[in-house]
Amino acid sequence: MTGNRNPSPPPDSSVRRFTDDLVGAALAGDYDGVADALGVLARSDPARLPAAVVGELVSRCTGAVRALQRTQADALFTVVVENERGEPAPVERLPRGPRSALRAVLAALNDDGPSRDIHVELATRGGPVDLVGVLSHLLVWLVELSAPSAAEFPLLSCFAG
């Protein structure tokens, strides 16, 4: 990604490689590369391309959680949402797209493929700004989950769209 200021959207067969580059840029702190790629995806057509990238990022977040959670292979996963003051908050307070992405990760963690697919689709239904919000959340979550200092269940960041 670095050095390529005009990346083109990948064909379906290259979603994984494109996602590898996107994640690599995020993990390396190459924010210009991430921004360029997110812009390309937000403007891409057909809509199934962003959904494929969101689905791949959901899978990677799921894999990162499973790598951190080494006990209870059949655990049921849930989340607790807190506001900026650390107080419990309803999940519905999250923006619609990131809320759907979070639900897709939970569905994948709980081995519910059909629900995962529905929530991936719901996460990508908004406009370009909404899609950038979803992709940004997933990338931030993946970076947080991949940090060497990540606790067994680290806090994941959510921010307004």
N, C-alpha and C positions, 0 to 999 in steps of 0.2 A: 503494500500500500504506500509506503513512504516513497515520495518522489513522483508518484502517479497522481496528479491533481485532477484528472478527468477520468476516473474509473467508469467503465461501462457496466450495466447490470449483467450478471452472469446468466448463461443459459441454465436450464434446470439441472443439467448434468454437472454444473460447476457450483451449485449452492454450497456444498460442503467446503470447497476450496475458498470461495468468497467469504464464508463464515469463519474459516480458519484465519484468513487475513484480517478480518474485522476484529475477531477476538484477540489475535496477536497484537494488533495496533492498540486495542484497549488495555491489554496487560502491560504493554511497553510504554504506555502514556503518550502515544502518538495521537493526540487529540485532533490534529488537523486531518490525519488520515481517517479517523473514525467519523469526523464531521462530513468529509467528502463522501464516504461510503453511505452514511445515513441519508444524505441528500439524494444520492443516486437511487437508493431503495425507495425513498419517499416519493420520488417522481416516476418510478418504474411502472410499467404496464406489461403484462396483466397483473392483477392483484394477487395471483397465486405465488408470484416470486417473493414478495414480502412475507407472505404466510409461510413459505418454505424456510426462509431465513429465521423467522420467529420460532417456527417448530424446531429448527436445529438448535437455536439458543435455549429453548425450553429443555430440550434433551441434555444439553451441556450443563445447565443449572441443576437438573435432576441428578446427573452423574456426579457433580461436585458435592451435592448434599449427601448422596449415598457414600461417597468417599470419606466424608467427615463423620458419618453415622455408622460406626463399626459394630454396634451391638444390635440386638433385636432385628433380624433380617425381615421379619414380618410386621414391623412397626406401622402404626397408622399415623400419618402426618397431618398436622393442623398448624395454624398460624395464630399468633396473637398480634394485633395491630395496636400500636401506641402512637399518640400524637407527639408533637415536639417537646412536650413537658413530661413524657414518659407515662402518661395516663392511658388506660385502655380506650380504644376508639373503634367504632364499627368499621368493618371491611368496606362497607359502602361509601365511606369517606374518601377512599382512594379514587383517583381518576379512572374512568371506565376502562380504558385500554390496559393500563397497568394492572388493574384489578382482575381483568380477564387473563392477563399473562400470569399473574400469581396463581389464579385458580387452575390454569393449565399446568403449571409446575406441580401444584398439589395433586392434581388428577394423575399426572405421570408418576409421581412418587407413590401414589396409592394404586398403581397398576390399572388405572381406568382410562384406557386408550380412547374410547369414544368421547368421553368428557374432555379429555385433553384436546382432541381435535376440534371439538365445538368451541372451546375457549380460545384456542389459537386463532380460529376464524373470527370470533368476536373481537379479539384483541387487534385485529388488522382491519376492522370495518370503518374506522374513522378516516379523516382526511390526512394529508401528509404530515401536519403538525402532530396529530394524534399518533401516527405510526412512529415518528421520530421519538415521541415520549415512551412508547412501548419498547422500542429497540434500545433506547437509552437505559431504561430501567433494567431490562434483561442483562445488558452489558455490565452495568454497575453491580447487579447482584452476582454475576459470574466473577467479576473481579473481587468482590467481597468474599465470596465463597472460596476463591482460589488463593487468597492471601495465605502465606505461610503461617501467619499468626491466627488464622481463623479458628474460632472456638468450635466445639462440636456443633453448636447451633448459633452461628453469629447473627447479630441484628442486621437486617437488610434495609437499605435506604429506600425511601419513597419520597417523591417530591411532586409538587403541583405542576401540571402540564403547561 
